[in-house]
């Protein structure tokens, strides 16, 4: 499945952790990395400063004059002087923004049993509300306690292991959150493989959509 349509919101996965949410022509790109499109973004969200989540090349490619960028502090330092930052906002866990009729809340994303994404870095995932639906992009994270309080319709969650949750941990998180639909991500490019997505689907007791590029 290349495009998933939920209540008039179109979801497209570009591989790894890169997604586009589109509603009535409004386009939100999350963690764009190695994407192949000539489209421009209305909103760009970056979860943290690692090169595969804050790709200067991809952000620059998607940016137009009125594009709004929501980005972590370390990511802002990366794009400064390289991309126009007049419409940029720095996000940390707990921050909430109302941008172009879209509610965006930053939530914690960090590792518990590894050191790639320390909690003190204040890196994030995003809860995005569009057309009365909530979409949760978890960012690079383990199954952290804060997830147990997240109430959302659609989850985009990492399953590739090594730097994030593995399929079993991701399924445990989803089975507690109980979204309407779960979409596995963060596999198939740098780390993880398609089998991880299939195992995740097998272990979930909620509806899972494995997307293709």
Residue frames as a rotation matrix with the C-alpha (Angstrom) as fourth column:
UNK 1
0.582 0.813 0.000 0.00
0.813 -0.582 0.000 0.00
0.000 0.000 -1.000 0.00
UNK 2
-0.410 -0.802 0.434 1.59
0.809 -0.540 -0.233 3.27
0.421 0.255 0.870 -1.13
UNK 3
-0.761 0.242 0.602 -1.05
-0.357 -0.931 -0.077 5.72
0.542 -0.274 0.795 0.13
UNK 4
-0.583 0.587 -0.562 -3.37
0.799 0.540 -0.264 5.22
0.149 -0.603 -0.784 3.09
UNK 5
-0.583 0.484 0.653 -6.50
-0.160 -0.856 0.491 7.40
0.796 0.182 0.577 3.21
UNK 6
-0.494 0.405 -0.770 -8.09
0.857 0.377 -0.352 7.91
0.148 -0.833 -0.533 6.64
UNK 7
0.334 0.742 -0.581 -10.99
0.797 -0.552 -0.247 10.34
-0.504 -0.380 -0.776 6.96
UNK 8
0.932 0.066 0.356 -9.72
0.313 -0.640 -0.702 12.39
0.182 0.765 -0.618 3.99
UNK 9
0.528 -0.849 0.013 -6.15
-0.716 -0.437 0.545 12.49
-0.457 -0.297 -0.838 5.35
UNK 10
0.898 -0.269 -0.347 -3.70
-0.087 0.665 -0.742 10.84
0.430 0.697 0.574 2.96
UNK 11
0.580 -0.743 0.335 -0.62
-0.442 0.058 0.895 9.18
-0.684 -0.667 -0.295 4.46
UNK 12
0.857 -0.411 -0.312 2.42
-0.132 0.409 -0.903 8.43
0.499 0.815 0.296 2.33
UNK 13
0.720 -0.676 0.158 5.59
0.028 0.255 0.966 6.71
-0.694 -0.691 0.203 3.57
UNK 14
0.762 -0.524 -0.379 8.89
-0.589 -0.319 -0.743 7.57
0.269 0.790 -0.552 1.89
UNK 15
0.390 -0.633 -0.669 10.87
0.377 0.772 -0.512 4.90
0.840 -0.052 0.540 3.71
UNK 16
-0.680 -0.701 -0.216 12.75
0.411 -0.120 -0.904 4.97
0.608 -0.703 0.369 7.01
UNK 17
-0.467 0.530 -0.708 10.93
0.757 -0.174 -0.630 7.50
-0.457 -0.830 -0.320 9.26
UNK 18
-0.945 0.004 -0.326 9.77
-0.150 -0.893 0.425 9.84
-0.289 0.451 0.845 6.48
UNK 19
-0.322 0.913 0.249 6.05
0.884 0.384 -0.264 10.50
-0.337 0.135 -0.932 6.02
UNK 20
-0.951 0.240 0.194 3.71
-0.148 -0.907 0.393 12.97
0.271 0.345 0.899 4.38
UNK 21
-0.393 0.906 -0.161 0.26
0.737 0.205 -0.644 13.74
-0.550 -0.371 -0.748 5.78
UNK 22
-0.991 0.068 0.115 -1.99
0.030 -0.725 0.688 15.57
0.130 0.685 0.716 3.33
UNK 23
-0.267 0.950 -0.163 -5.46
0.839 0.146 -0.524 17.02
-0.474 -0.277 -0.836 3.89
UNK 24
0.744 0.668 0.040 -7.24
0.573 -0.606 -0.552 19.30
-0.345 0.433 -0.833 1.40
UNK 25
0.711 -0.514 0.480 -3.96
0.297 -0.399 -0.868 20.22
0.637 0.760 -0.131 -0.25
UNK 26
0.608 -0.512 0.607 -2.14
-0.778 -0.539 0.324 20.99
0.161 -0.669 -0.726 3.03
UNK 27
0.627 -0.473 -0.619 1.07
0.107 0.839 -0.533 18.94
0.771 0.268 0.577 3.16
UNK 28
0.660 -0.424 0.620 2.96
-0.738 -0.214 0.639 18.02
-0.139 -0.880 -0.455 6.32
UNK 29
0.448 -0.609 -0.655 6.30
-0.122 0.684 -0.719 16.23
0.886 0.402 0.232 5.96
UNK 30
0.859 -0.169 0.483 7.84
-0.477 0.077 0.875 14.45
-0.186 -0.983 -0.014 8.95
UNK 31
0.212 -0.893 0.397 11.57
-0.235 0.348 0.907 13.62
-0.948 -0.286 -0.136 9.08
UNK 32
0.959 0.160 -0.235 12.07
-0.257 0.138 -0.956 13.89
-0.120 0.978 0.173 5.30
UNK 33
0.018 -0.970 0.244 15.10
-0.536 0.197 0.821 11.84
-0.844 -0.145 -0.516 4.24
UNK 34
-0.879 -0.462 0.119 16.11
-0.116 0.449 0.886 10.78
-0.462 0.765 -0.449 0.72
UNK 35
0.068 0.975 0.209 12.64
0.294 0.181 -0.939 11.54
-0.953 0.126 -0.274 -0.59
UNK 36
-0.891 -0.271 0.364 11.88
0.400 -0.092 0.912 11.71
-0.214 0.958 0.191 -4.29
UNK 37
0.238 0.964 0.116 9.23
0.946 -0.204 -0.252 14.37
-0.219 0.170 -0.961 -4.88
UNK 38
-0.658 -0.391 0.644 8.99
0.570 -0.817 0.086 17.83
0.493 0.424 0.760 -6.41
UNK 39
0.443 0.897 0.005 6.25
0.622 -0.311 0.719 18.85
0.646 -0.315 -0.695 -3.96
UNK 40
-0.566 -0.520 0.640 6.61
-0.146 -0.701 -0.698 21.65
0.811 -0.488 0.321 -1.45
UNK 41
-0.411 0.337 -0.847 5.66
0.836 0.510 -0.203 21.41
0.363 -0.791 -0.491 2.21
UNK 42
0.393 0.563 0.727 3.31
-0.003 -0.789 0.614 23.61
0.919 -0.243 -0.309 4.17
UNK 43
0.677 -0.211 0.705 4.76
-0.734 -0.126 0.667 22.23
-0.052 -0.969 -0.241 7.40
UNK 44
0.181 -0.673 -0.718 7.98
-0.138 0.705 -0.696 20.28
0.974 0.225 0.035 8.06
UNK 45
0.827 0.067 0.558 8.53
-0.562 0.064 0.825 18.45
0.019 -0.996 0.090 11.35
UNK 46
0.037 -0.858 -0.513 11.93
-0.280 0.484 -0.829 17.13
0.959 0.174 -0.222 12.46
UNK 47
0.854 0.406 -0.325 12.15
0.126 0.445 0.887 14.89
0.504 -0.798 0.329 15.51
UNK 48
0.705 -0.687 -0.173 15.88
0.127 -0.117 0.985 15.36
-0.697 -0.717 0.005 16.21
UNK 49
0.537 -0.521 -0.664 19.21
-0.690 -0.724 0.009 16.29
-0.485 0.453 -0.748 14.69
UNK 50
-0.173 -0.601 0.780 20.53
0.110 0.775 0.622 12.95
-0.979 0.194 -0.068 13.38
UNK 51
-0.772 -0.307 -0.556 21.23
-0.411 -0.427 0.806 13.15
-0.485 0.851 0.203 9.65
UNK 52
-0.893 0.451 -0.003 18.46
0.317 0.633 0.706 10.71
0.320 0.630 -0.708 8.73
UNK 53
-0.005 0.912 -0.411 15.85
0.994 -0.042 -0.105 12.79
-0.113 -0.409 -0.905 10.59
UNK 54
0.629 0.093 -0.772 17.15
0.066 -0.996 -0.066 16.30
-0.774 -0.010 -0.633 9.98
UNK 55
-0.069 -0.593 0.802 18.37
0.910 0.291 0.294 16.13
-0.408 0.751 0.520 6.39
UNK 56
-0.263 -0.093 -0.960 19.34
0.000 -0.995 0.096 19.63
-0.965 0.026 0.262 5.28
UNK 57
-0.983 -0.156 -0.096 19.16
-0.102 0.027 0.994 18.59
-0.152 0.987 -0.042 1.63
UNK 58
-0.571 0.820 0.045 15.60
0.750 0.499 0.434 17.28
0.333 0.282 -0.900 1.95
UNK 59
0.044 0.575 -0.817 14.32
0.772 -0.539 -0.337 20.12
-0.634 -0.616 -0.467 4.14
UNK 60
-0.539 -0.328 -0.776 15.73
-0.157 -0.866 0.475 22.66
-0.828 0.378 0.415 1.70
UNK 61
-0.982 0.158 0.107 14.15
0.154 0.325 0.933 20.84
0.113 0.932 -0.343 -1.24
UNK 62
-0.310 0.938 -0.158 10.70
0.917 0.339 0.210 20.92
0.251 -0.080 -0.965 0.38
UNK 63
-0.256 0.166 -0.952 10.81
0.664 -0.685 -0.298 24.47
-0.702 -0.709 0.065 1.70
UNK 64
-0.037 0.291 0.956 8.88
0.803 -0.560 0.201 27.31
0.594 0.775 -0.213 0.04
UNK 65
-0.505 -0.279 0.816 8.48
-0.024 -0.941 -0.337 30.90
0.863 -0.190 0.469 1.17
UNK 66
-0.007 0.615 0.788 5.72
-0.872 -0.389 0.296 30.22
0.489 -0.686 0.540 3.70
UNK 67
0.216 0.018 -0.976 6.76
0.159 0.986 0.054 26.73
0.963 -0.167 0.210 4.88
UNK 68
0.524 -0.012 0.852 6.59
-0.809 -0.321 0.493 26.41
0.267 -0.947 -0.178 8.66
UNK 69
-0.016 -0.632 -0.775 9.33
-0.057 0.774 -0.630 24.29
0.998 0.035 -0.048 10.23
UNK 70
0.756 0.183 0.628 9.07
-0.638 -0.003 0.770 22.73
0.143 -0.983 0.114 13.69
UNK 71
0.390 -0.799 -0.458 12.43
0.056 0.517 -0.854 21.43
0.919 0.307 0.247 14.80
UNK 72
0.772 -0.173 -0.612 14.46
0.636 0.207 0.744 20.59
-0.002 -0.963 0.269 17.92
UNK 73
0.834 -0.437 -0.336 17.15
-0.275 -0.858 0.433 22.94
-0.478 -0.269 -0.836 19.19
UNK 74
-0.114 -0.938 0.327 20.04
0.006 0.328 0.945 20.81
-0.993 0.110 -0.032 17.92
UNK 75
0.022 0.202 0.979 18.38
0.942 0.325 -0.088 20.60
-0.336 0.924 -0.183 14.51
UNK 76
0.936 0.346 -0.073 17.94
0.315 -0.910 -0.268 24.37
-0.159 0.228 -0.961 14.39
UNK 77
0.384 -0.872 -0.305 21.68
-0.380 -0.450 0.808 24.82
-0.842 -0.195 -0.504 14.82
UNK 78
-0.309 -0.480 0.821 22.21
0.503 0.650 0.570 22.50
-0.807 0.589 0.040 11.83
UNK 79
0.166 0.484 0.859 19.93
0.985 -0.043 -0.166 24.35
-0.043 0.874 -0.484 9.44
UNK 80
0.657 0.060 -0.751 20.87
0.241 -0.961 0.134 27.90
-0.714 -0.270 -0.646 10.49
UNK 81
-0.020 -0.618 -0.786 22.41
-0.569 -0.639 0.517 29.88
-0.822 0.457 -0.339 7.59
UNK 82
-0.928 -0.303 0.217 21.55
-0.024 0.629 0.777 27.02
-0.372 0.716 -0.591 5.20
UNK 83
-0.426 0.879 0.216 17.75
0.792 0.247 0.559 27.17
0.437 0.409 -0.801 5.13
UNK 84
-0.480 0.317 0.818 15.54
-0.307 -0.934 0.183 30.25
0.822 -0.163 0.546 5.76
UNK 85
-0.648 0.139 -0.749 14.55
0.648 0.616 -0.448 29.92
0.399 -0.776 -0.489 9.42
UNK 86
-0.873 0.320 0.367 12.18
-0.390 -0.911 -0.132 32.87
0.292 -0.259 0.921 9.75
UNK 87
0.153 0.987 -0.049 9.20
-0.820 0.155 0.550 30.52
0.551 -0.044 0.833 9.94
UNK 88
-0.208 -0.332 -0.920 10.91
0.116 0.926 -0.360 28.00
0.971 -0.182 -0.154 12.20
UNK 89
0.496 0.364 0.788 9.97
-0.762 -0.253 0.596 27.07
0.416 -0.896 0.152 15.77
UNK 90
-0.644 -0.743 -0.183 12.00
-0.494 0.587 -0.641 25.11
0.584 -0.323 -0.745 18.28
UNK 91
0.510 0.851 -0.125 10.17
-0.523 0.423 0.740 22.19
0.683 -0.312 0.660 19.89
UNK 92
-0.800 -0.589 0.110 10.83
-0.470 0.503 -0.726 20.37
0.372 -0.633 -0.679 23.14
UNK 93
-0.630 0.589 -0.505 8.65
0.576 0.791 0.205 17.79
0.521 -0.161 -0.838 24.91
UNK 94
-0.301 0.643 -0.704 5.38
0.813 -0.213 -0.542 19.32
-0.499 -0.736 -0.458 26.04
UNK 95
-0.760 -0.013 -0.650 5.35
-0.210 -0.942 0.264 22.20
-0.616 0.337 0.712 23.54
UNK 96
-0.075 0.800 0.595 2.19
0.799 0.405 -0.444 22.68
-0.596 0.442 -0.670 21.50
UNK 97
-0.852 -0.251 -0.460 1.70
-0.081 -0.804 0.589 24.71
-0.518 0.539 0.664 18.33
UNK 98
0.338 0.906 0.253 -1.26
0.423 0.094 -0.901 25.76
-0.841 0.412 -0.352 16.22
UNK 99
-0.585 -0.646 -0.490 0.00
-0.254 -0.428 0.867 26.06
-0.770 0.632 0.086 12.64
UNK 100
-0.739 0.279 -0.614 -2.14
-0.655 -0.082 0.751 26.41
0.159 0.957 0.243 9.52
UNK 101
0.250 0.966 0.072 -5.23
-0.928 0.218 0.302 24.88
0.276 -0.142 0.950 11.14
UNK 102
0.378 -0.226 -0.898 -3.13
0.090 0.974 -0.208 22.00
0.921 -0.003 0.388 12.47
UNK 103
0.748 -0.133 0.651 -2.46
-0.662 -0.226 0.715 21.27
0.052 -0.965 -0.256 16.14
UNK 104
0.357 -0.740 -0.569 1.02
0.032 0.619 -0.785 19.87
0.933 0.262 0.245 16.76
UNK 105
0.822 -0.112 0.559 2.26
-0.570 -0.151 0.808 18.68
-0.006 -0.982 -0.188 20.15
UNK 106
-0.037 -0.911 -0.411 5.82
-0.565 0.359 -0.743 17.55
0.824 0.205 -0.528 20.84
UNK 107
0.898 0.325 0.297 6.13
-0.432 0.528 0.731 14.48
0.081 -0.785 0.614 23.08
UNK 108
0.200 -0.912 0.359 9.20
-0.781 0.073 0.620 12.75
-0.592 -0.404 -0.698 24.58
UNK 109
0.945 -0.079 -0.318 11.28
-0.145 0.769 -0.623 10.36
0.293 0.635 0.715 22.46
UNK 110
0.149 -0.926 0.348 14.35
-0.980 -0.186 -0.076 8.74
0.134 -0.329 -0.935 23.99
UNK 111
0.025 -0.265 -0.964 16.21
-0.169 0.949 -0.266 5.50
0.985 0.169 -0.021 24.70
UNK 112
0.794 0.267 0.546 15.95
-0.584 0.088 0.807 3.59
0.168 -0.960 0.226 27.95
UNK 113
0.750 -0.473 0.462 18.49
0.098 0.771 0.629 0.79
-0.654 -0.426 0.625 27.49
UNK 114
0.173 -0.722 0.670 20.83
0.985 0.106 -0.140 2.41
0.030 0.684 0.729 24.94
UNK 115
-0.062 -0.348 -0.935 22.61
0.562 -0.787 0.255 5.75
-0.825 -0.510 0.245 24.54
UNK 116
-0.578 -0.209 0.789 21.78
0.815 -0.210 0.540 6.87
0.053 0.955 0.292 21.00
UNK 117
-0.178 0.629 0.757 18.91
0.173 -0.737 0.653 9.15
0.969 0.247 0.023 22.03
UNK 118
-0.790 -0.211 -0.575 19.41
0.577 0.059 -0.814 10.37
0.206 -0.976 0.075 25.62
UNK 119
0.227 0.950 -0.213 16.38
0.967 -0.193 0.168 11.77
0.119 -0.245 -0.962 27.44
UNK 120
0.095 -0.239 -0.966 18.29
0.548 -0.798 0.251 14.90
-0.831 -0.554 0.055 28.40
UNK 121
-0.867 -0.410 0.283 18.59
0.442 -0.372 0.816 15.85
-0.229 0.833 0.504 24.71
UNK 122
-0.280 0.870 -0.406 14.86
-0.085 -0.444 -0.892 16.64
-0.956 -0.215 0.199 24.76
UNK 123
-0.952 0.015 -0.305 14.23
-0.301 0.109 0.947 15.06
0.047 0.994 -0.099 21.38
UNK 124
-0.381 0.921 0.077 10.66
-0.627 -0.196 -0.753 14.47
-0.679 -0.335 0.653 20.36
UNK 125
-0.709 0.468 0.527 7.90
0.700 0.553 0.452 12.64
-0.080 0.689 -0.720 18.60
UNK 126
-0.913 0.404 -0.063 4.82
-0.408 -0.905 0.122 14.51
-0.007 0.137 0.991 17.41
UNK 127
-0.384 0.907 0.175 1.08
0.716 0.412 -0.563 14.29
-0.583 -0.091 -0.808 17.95
UNK 128
-0.986 0.027 -0.165 -0.60
-0.134 -0.722 0.679 15.92
-0.101 0.692 0.715 14.96
UNK 129
-0.310 0.945 0.101 -4.31
0.426 0.233 -0.874 16.67
-0.850 -0.228 -0.475 14.89
UNK 130
-0.917 0.060 -0.395 -5.92
-0.378 -0.452 0.808 16.94
-0.130 0.890 0.437 11.45
UNK 131
-0.377 0.845 -0.379 -9.61
-0.603 0.087 0.793 16.76
0.703 0.527 0.477 10.58
UNK 132
0.412 0.583 0.700 -10.56
-0.900 0.141 0.413 15.52
0.143 -0.800 0.583 14.06
UNK 133
0.895 -0.232 -0.380 -8.01
0.229 0.972 -0.054 12.71
0.382 -0.038 0.923 13.93
UNK 134
0.640 -0.736 0.220 -4.78
-0.651 -0.367 0.665 12.33
-0.409 -0.569 -0.714 15.92
UNK 135
0.818 -0.495 -0.292 -1.61
0.094 0.617 -0.781 11.04
0.567 0.612 0.552 14.25
UNK 136
0.793 -0.562 0.237 1.39
-0.370 -0.135 0.919 10.06
-0.484 -0.816 -0.315 16.40
UNK 137
0.621 -0.738 -0.264 4.86
-0.053 0.297 -0.953 9.92
0.782 0.606 0.145 14.88
UNK 138
0.939 -0.113 -0.324 6.96
0.343 0.319 0.883 8.41
0.004 -0.941 0.338 17.66
UNK 139
0.586 -0.809 0.040 10.39
-0.784 -0.579 -0.223 9.58
0.204 0.099 -0.974 16.46
UNK 140
-0.060 -0.692 -0.719 13.48
-0.140 0.719 -0.681 7.60
0.988 0.060 -0.140 17.44
UNK 141
-0.069 0.192 0.979 12.52
-0.969 -0.247 -0.020 6.08
0.238 -0.950 0.203 20.75
UNK 142
-0.944 -0.032 -0.327 12.17
0.070 0.953 -0.294 3.05
0.321 -0.300 -0.898 22.95
UNK 143
0.102 0.978 -0.181 8.89
0.453 0.116 0.884 2.10
0.886 -0.172 -0.431 24.61
UNK 144
-0.859 -0.461 0.221 8.97
0.085 -0.554 -0.828 4.91
0.504 -0.693 0.516 27.18
UNK 145
-0.673 0.612 -0.414 6.50
0.662 0.250 -0.707 5.35
-0.329 -0.750 -0.573 30.07
UNK 146
-0.624 0.423 -0.658 5.00
-0.334 -0.905 -0.264 8.51
-0.707 0.055 0.705 28.53
UNK 147
-0.854 0.281 -0.439 3.59
-0.379 0.244 0.893 6.43
0.358 0.928 -0.102 25.67
UNK 148
-0.758 0.568 -0.321 1.13
0.644 0.728 -0.233 4.74
0.101 -0.383 -0.918 28.02
UNK 149
-0.298 0.640 -0.708 -0.75
0.386 -0.598 -0.703 8.05
-0.873 -0.483 -0.069 28.30
UNK 150
-0.839 -0.065 -0.541 -0.95
-0.415 -0.568 0.711 8.75
-0.353 0.821 0.449 24.57
UNK 151
-0.022 0.903 0.429 -4.42
0.341 0.410 -0.846 8.55
-0.940 0.128 -0.317 23.07
UNK 152
-0.455 -0.261 -0.851 -4.27
-0.646 -0.561 0.518 8.61
-0.613 0.785 0.087 19.27
UNK 153
0.641 0.767 -0.029 -5.95
-0.525 0.411 -0.745 7.23
-0.560 0.493 0.666 16.16
UNK 154
0.912 -0.392 -0.122 -2.89
0.095 0.490 -0.867 6.44
0.399 0.779 0.484 14.03
UNK 155
0.643 -0.761 0.091 0.59
-0.239 -0.086 0.967 5.48
-0.728 -0.643 -0.238 15.22
UNK 156
0.757 -0.600 -0.258 3.79
-0.188 0.179 -0.966 5.58
0.626 0.780 0.023 13.14
UNK 157
0.793 -0.329 0.513 6.26
-0.504 0.119 0.855 3.61
-0.342 -0.937 -0.071 15.23
UNK 158
0.015 -0.875 -0.484 9.87
-0.955 0.131 -0.267 2.39
0.297 0.466 -0.833 14.80
UNK 159
0.891 0.334 0.309 10.42
-0.407 0.888 0.214 -1.36
-0.203 -0.317 0.927 14.69
UNK 160
0.689 -0.604 -0.400 13.98
-0.281 0.287 -0.916 -1.75
0.668 0.743 0.028 13.36
UNK 161
0.848 -0.380 -0.369 15.80
0.524 0.496 0.693 -2.20
-0.080 -0.781 0.620 16.66
UNK 162
-0.042 -0.990 0.135 19.44
0.917 -0.092 -0.389 -1.18
0.398 0.107 0.911 17.33
UNK 163
-0.881 -0.308 0.358 18.71
0.211 -0.935 -0.286 2.55
0.422 -0.177 0.889 17.70
UNK 164
-0.381 0.857 0.348 15.01
-0.858 -0.468 0.212 2.24
0.345 -0.218 0.913 18.62
UNK 165
0.130 0.570 0.811 12.41
-0.704 0.629 -0.330 -0.30
-0.699 -0.528 0.483 19.66
UNK 166
-0.965 -0.252 -0.066 12.47
-0.233 0.723 0.651 -3.72
-0.116 0.643 -0.757 18.06
UNK 167
-0.517 0.823 -0.238 9.23
-0.254 0.118 0.960 -5.35
0.818 0.556 0.148 16.76
UNK 168
-0.204 0.445 -0.872 8.34
0.772 0.621 0.136 -6.93
0.601 -0.646 -0.470 20.10
UNK 169
-0.674 -0.102 -0.732 8.78
0.622 -0.613 -0.487 -3.71
-0.399 -0.783 0.476 22.06
UNK 170
-0.931 0.339 -0.138 6.87
-0.360 -0.782 0.508 -1.71
0.064 0.523 0.850 19.46
UNK 171
-0.351 0.833 -0.428 3.99
0.095 0.486 0.869 -4.18
0.932 0.264 -0.250 19.53
UNK 172
-0.354 0.180 -0.918 3.90
0.925 0.209 -0.316 -3.98
0.135 -0.961 -0.241 23.33
UNK 173
-0.888 -0.018 -0.460 3.59
0.135 -0.965 -0.223 -0.19
-0.440 -0.260 0.859 23.10
UNK 174
-0.760 0.618 -0.201 0.86
-0.471 -0.311 0.825 -0.32
0.448 0.722 0.528 20.46
UNK 175
-0.337 0.650 -0.681 -1.11
0.464 0.744 0.481 -2.95
0.820 -0.154 -0.552 22.36
UNK 176
-0.468 0.153 -0.870 -1.27
0.822 -0.285 -0.492 -0.55
-0.324 -0.946 0.008 25.30
UNK 177
-0.873 0.085 -0.480 -2.03
-0.166 -0.978 0.129 2.59
-0.458 0.192 0.868 23.25
UNK 178
-0.314 0.783 0.537 -4.72
0.679 0.581 -0.450 0.81
-0.664 0.224 -0.713 21.19
UNK 179
-0.590 0.112 -0.800 -4.81
-0.491 -0.836 0.245 3.12
-0.641 0.537 0.548 18.15
UNK 180
0.581 0.813 -0.026 -7.15
-0.453 0.298 -0.840 2.46
-0.676 0.500 0.542 15.24
UNK 181
0.938 -0.346 0.005 -4.21
0.170 0.449 -0.877 1.85
0.301 0.824 0.480 12.90
UNK 182
0.514 -0.855 -0.064 -0.48
-0.139 -0.156 0.978 1.27
-0.846 -0.494 -0.199 13.44
UNK 183
0.947 -0.300 -0.111 2.18
-0.108 0.028 -0.994 1.79
0.301 0.954 -0.006 10.76
UNK 184
0.594 -0.799 -0.088 5.68
0.565 0.338 0.753 0.35
-0.572 -0.497 0.652 11.29
UNK 185
0.916 -0.384 0.117 8.63
-0.180 -0.653 -0.735 2.52
0.359 0.652 -0.667 10.27
UNK 186
0.363 -0.882 0.302 12.41
-0.922 -0.292 0.255 2.90
-0.137 -0.371 -0.919 10.72
UNK 187
0.136 -0.384 0.913 13.37
0.034 0.923 0.383 -0.25
-0.990 -0.021 0.139 8.88
UNK 188
0.671 0.214 0.709 14.64
0.595 0.414 -0.689 -1.19
-0.441 0.885 0.150 5.43
UNK 189
0.858 -0.427 0.285 17.20
-0.076 -0.655 -0.752 1.60
0.507 0.624 -0.595 4.87
UNK 190
0.052 -0.887 0.459 19.79
-0.789 -0.318 -0.525 2.07
0.612 -0.335 -0.717 7.60
UNK 191
-0.897 -0.255 0.362 18.68
-0.436 0.652 -0.621 -0.59
-0.077 -0.714 -0.696 10.05
UNK 192
-0.190 0.868 0.459 15.96
-0.354 0.376 -0.856 -3.22
-0.916 -0.325 0.236 10.25
UNK 193
-0.988 -0.104 -0.110 14.37
-0.144 0.416 0.898 -5.30
-0.047 0.904 -0.426 7.53
UNK 194
-0.370 0.915 -0.160 10.89
-0.689 -0.154 0.708 -6.01
0.623 0.372 0.688 6.15
UNK 195
-0.237 0.249 -0.939 10.65
0.394 0.908 0.141 -9.09
0.888 -0.336 -0.313 8.38
UNK 196
-0.929 -0.120 -0.351 10.64
0.370 -0.340 -0.864 -6.74
-0.016 -0.933 0.360 11.37
UNK 197
-0.671 0.739 -0.057 7.47
-0.740 -0.664 0.112 -5.08
0.044 0.117 0.992 10.08
UNK 198
-0.095 0.641 -0.762 5.83
-0.387 0.681 0.621 -8.46
0.917 0.354 0.184 9.53
UNK 199
-0.528 -0.143 -0.837 6.73
0.624 0.603 -0.497 -9.65
0.576 -0.785 -0.229 13.03
UNK 200
-0.979 0.197 -0.046 5.37
-0.128 -0.779 -0.614 -6.41
-0.157 -0.595 0.788 14.48
UNK 201
-0.368 0.892 -0.264 2.09
-0.819 -0.176 0.547 -6.95
0.441 0.417 0.795 12.64
UNK 202
-0.156 0.263 -0.952 1.86
0.088 0.964 0.252 -10.53
0.984 -0.045 -0.174 13.91
UNK 203
-0.671 -0.241 -0.701 2.36
0.671 0.205 -0.712 -9.45
0.316 -0.949 0.024 17.53
UNK 204
-0.930 0.338 0.148 -0.11
-0.364 -0.903 -0.227 -6.55
0.057 -0.264 0.963 17.50
UNK 205
-0.582 0.811 0.057 -3.72
0.745 0.559 -0.364 -6.98
-0.327 -0.169 -0.930 18.59
UNK 206
0.188 0.588 -0.787 -4.70
-0.047 -0.795 -0.605 -3.81
-0.981 0.150 -0.122 16.71
UNK 207
0.883 0.220 0.414 -4.99
0.389 0.149 -0.909 -3.11
-0.262 0.964 0.046 12.98
UNK 208
-0.007 -0.957 -0.289 -1.59
0.089 -0.289 0.953 -2.75
-0.996 -0.019 0.087 11.24
UNK 209
0.980 0.195 0.034 -0.87
0.060 -0.127 -0.990 -1.33
-0.189 0.973 -0.136 7.80
UNK 210
0.012 -0.994 0.113 2.54
0.476 0.105 0.873 -2.12
-0.880 0.043 0.474 6.30
UNK 211
0.792 0.325 -0.516 3.18
-0.184 -0.679 -0.711 0.59
-0.582 0.658 -0.478 3.73
UNK 212
0.176 -0.730 0.661 5.34
0.903 0.387 0.186 0.50
-0.391 0.564 0.727 0.61
UNK 213
-0.333 -0.413 -0.848 7.17
0.098 -0.909 0.405 3.32
-0.938 0.052 0.343 -1.12
